[in-house]
Amino acid sequence: MAGFELLLQKQLKGKGMQKEMSEFVQGRRKIEEKYTNNLAKLSQNLLAAQEEGFLGEAWVQVKKSLADEAEVYLKFSTKLHSKVEKPLMNFCENFKKDMKKCDHHITDLRKQQASHYVLVEKAQKALTKQQRDLQMKTKQLEIKLSNKMEEDIKKSWKKSTQVGDDLMCYVDLYNQAQSKWFEKMVTTTL
């Protein structure tokens, strides 16, 4: 069970990492948006708007440069949201849904496995009981030989063989259920 616990811890750690990454990107986007707004406001500032000549032209270029820089940061913020933050959030939501489906499926497989195990135990007990009965009748046959006793032994032998076949069938079903469960666990963690 240590392997299962290890896989579960790894998945939970990955889920936490997704959340942290999403929060980080969202925080970065908000910083970029705030910076964009501040640059845009600054570029709209009317200080020295009446300046003429070379200094006036230079001042207009500085303000235009700020507006252009604000536009670049706005585009970056928009791309950060559309290309990173939104897909990451979608992935997290889909991951939750997928994990819920997988968890339900794995739980069903585990229940199947448990029910097959119960059948194996019952068949094993029936086989043990049938073998004891067969041994007892064989001993009785050695002591007292009769046709009725011989028929009882044959019936008991057939019943014992049938119970053994049932046990093998249940063991096979259990092994298949365990294999499916293990396979689903491995594919889920990938």
MOVEN-V210445 format. One record per residue. BURIAL is I if it has 24 or more other ideal C-beta (glycine too) atoms within 12 Angstrom, else O. Layout:
BURIAL, BURIAL
This chain:
O, O, O, O, O, O, O, O, O, O, I, O, O, O, O, O, O, I, O, O, O, I, O, O, I, O, O, O, I, O, O, I, I, O, O, I, O, O, I, O, O, O, I, O, O, O, O, O, O, O, O, O, O, O, O, O, O, O, O, O, O, O, I, O, O, I, O, O, O, I, O, O, I, I, O, O, I, O, O, I, O, O, O, O, I, O, O, I, O, O, O, I, O, O, I, O, O, O, O, O, O, I, O, O, O, I, O, O, I, O, O, I, I, O, O, I, O, O, I, I, O, O, I, O, O, O, I, O, O, I, O, O, O, I, O, O, I, O, O, O, O, O, O, O, O, O, O, O, O, O, O, O, I, O, O, I, O, O, O, I, O, O, I, O, O, O, I, O, O, I, O, O, I, I, O, O, I, O, O, O, I, O, O, I, I, O, O, I, O, O
